[in-house]
Amino acid sequence: MAELASQPTSIQTVYTWYREGKLFVNRRYQRKLVWTQEEKQKLIESLLKKYPVPAILIAEREGVPGTYEIIDGLQRLHSIVSFIENQFPLEDDRFFNVESFPTAKTAADEGAFSVADSAEKISAKEVSTILDYTLALSVMRNATETEINDVFDRINTYRHRLSDQERRQAGVQNEFSTMVRELACTLRGDSSENVLPLGSMPAISIDLPMSNHGYQVKADEVFWVNQGILRSTDLRDSLDEQCISDIAACIVGGTLIERSKDALDEIYTKDSSESERILSALEFEGADKVSDQVKYCVQEILKLCELDPPIKLRQLLFEKGNTNAFPAVFAILMIAFHELIFGGKAKISDYSSVRKALTGLSSRIDTSRKSTATEERRKNIDTIKGLIGSSFVKDGGFDLEVYGNHTAVDISSVIRRSEIELANYELKQGILLLKEGGGIDPDIMEKLVNTICGIANIGPHSSGKLLIGVTNKGSDAERIKTIDLIEPRKIGKRFVVGVNREAKRLGKTTEQYYSTIRDGIKKSNLSEKLKDSVLSNMDFNSFYGLGVVVINVLP
């Protein structure tokens, strides 16, 4: 039985907890960082004026006394610690004075954050006012996961602060909601562990245009916004997850649903007939398989956009310069692709003809409000299938290509995740020496094997990946661009340079190049168990013509 204790705590103490890594966020139900700078500034002004601020609720983590999971107050806590760490100023452009707070100064001196040196600072008295401010903190102890979920849901029901989709996802934890959340993270590029330190939240939060919070996921680079499917502000309300829920609900079990709030609410209502139908079908089909299917369809649609000349999906589907979001049109396009590919066990044989057939699609389907009804959705899906179906062919080896392998979407997500979990991910630009006419690096296999061994030794429950064809050095990307005459693809702070360029330089096929790496691992001194695991879980993805080798190191 959960116990609740009132524990008024000073901001100085809370910041120390933060710096000591004692505050955690659970992504199963918590939102991303979404407050605007103005909202953050108003909170800090309230502290300076000694106004009351809403209570903060945390839960002591099971088995780890003295560490806490934030249940209510994520935006407030992050606003406070980020103000202390000079991430934003007050409305009058004054920053927190780090020199007046030894704990923060030590962290800054150790490189934890950068100080706004030349900016005007708040006074020492104002620093004391903030640090001495007592937050109304309540601590849950001995709480089960179910109790924490229930409390979070009730708090946000009372306050009506969540969007419809955030309310749905927070209100129920089942295989469907988990699959939707994980798919959304992959497509946004903010995948991470379910529970992560508060300090890691900026790495998986989205910076909207003009906001400049310093968050690592840039809205205009996110698939949904980059292709014009959603507006950047839609991400704040989790409309990407809502779109995925709609698509996945139509795919699982093969029954179309109406595109409406009520239809989705019903799916997320515990023990409802629709919820039971979806969960039963998902249990039969397998959440991992359905997830792979969705990502594969996204990859195939993106391949059409990448053809020469590259074009955004919005430009492809709308001829008249449409600037509106089009999640409803994207959903029927995805369902049509899914029915052709997975219903017909087929693959695209002619990408150019598919792209041509889909050009100006909006003029050939119903995009009115009534198009969200089940009957109209079916007509639109059948129209799309009629336009492109002749460019698909049956493929006997289909399952081997789709299931368990990395799609381009997965690789983009892994690359972004590597920026957060540095120890679990390693990047190599290739196996050749980085110079004109350079041959195979004589030490490369030893480096690869040592890296695999290092990842395997992080811990018995830890996994990781080694990506070949990716670099985190802009200078290497520029050098490769000059040597191999290719255009690197920037993902976050990384650059995909690919391995196809190296295969070409060696006069080998991609398959022969891939075999060179496999043979090197096969002949290495890795333990047989680890060696077999690595060789069984190697993967290659063409990644828009560049080519990336993925070496998985399982727990």
ABEGO torsion letter per residue (X at the ends): XBBBBBBBBBAAAAAAAAAAGABBBBAAABBBBABBAAAAAAAAAAAAAGBBBBBBBBBBBBGBBGBBBBABGAAAAAAAAAAAAGABBBAAGBBBBAAABAAAAAAAAAGABBBBAABBBBBAAAAAAAAABBBBBBBBBGBBAAAAAAAAAAAAAAAGABBAAAAAAAABBBAAAAAAAAAAAAAAGABBBABBBAAAAAAABBBBBGAGAGBABBAAABAAAAAGABBAAAAAAGAAAAAAAAAAAAABGGBBBBBBAAAAAAAABBGBAAAAAAAAAAAAAEAAAAAAAAAAAAAAAAAAAABOBBBBAAAAABAAGBABBBAAAAAAAAAAAAAAAAAAGBBBABAAAAAAAABGAAAABBABAAAABAAAAAAAAAAAAAAAAAABBBBAAAAAAABGBBBAAAAAAAAAAAAABAAABBBBAEABBBBBGBBBBAAAAAAAAAAAAAAAAAEAABBBBBBBGBBABAAAAAAAAAAAGBBBBBBEABBBAEAAAAAAAAGBBAAAAAAAAAAAAAABABBAAAAAAAAAABBBBAGGGAEBBBBBBBX
